[in-house]
Amino acid sequence: MKIALETLNKVVLRLQQKEPVTDIEKDMLIGLLNSVYSYYKQMEDISMLGVLIVLYERLTGIKADKKEEVTRFIENFSAKALVKLLNSLEEKGKRQKESKVGDIFINETRMYYKVVANKIKERGIK
């Protein structure tokens, strides 16, 4: 996973500097992006989701709705995993508050909470 993340990081730098990326590289990178996405999904970790979405948009030129992606990402979580996710978000929020949290973080966290809470309601704790 470390190599995959390092490779993606190098591509991000190339994309930021407006360097061309070949079609073969794009195909390879999209595959790599999918495996990184799968890894984070397996770990039930949404911390990298925003970065992965931006990378995907830059590689494919297709705009993605972040809210929709977050919803889809946590669609298959068990209720216990969703509770764990809520707890980690809460902890992150507490830590961020100490260092003056930004409005964007508050709004994104609110959005995550809403999606997660709805999923827990749908399923009940298992």
Sequence and secondary structure as in RCSB ss.txt:
>XXXX:A:sequence
MKIALETLNKVVLRLQQKEPVTDIEKDMLIGLLNSVYSYYKQMEDISMLGVLIVLYERLTGIKADKKEEVTRFIE
NFSAKALVKLLNSLEEKGKRQKESKVGDIFINETRMYYKVVANKIKERGIK
>XXXX:A:secstr
 HHHHHHHHHHHHHHHTT    HHHHHHHHHHHHHHHHHHHHTT  TTHHHHHHHHHHHH     HHHHHHHHTT
T  HHHHHHHHHHHHHHHHHHHHT   HHHHHHHHHHHHHHHHHHHHH   
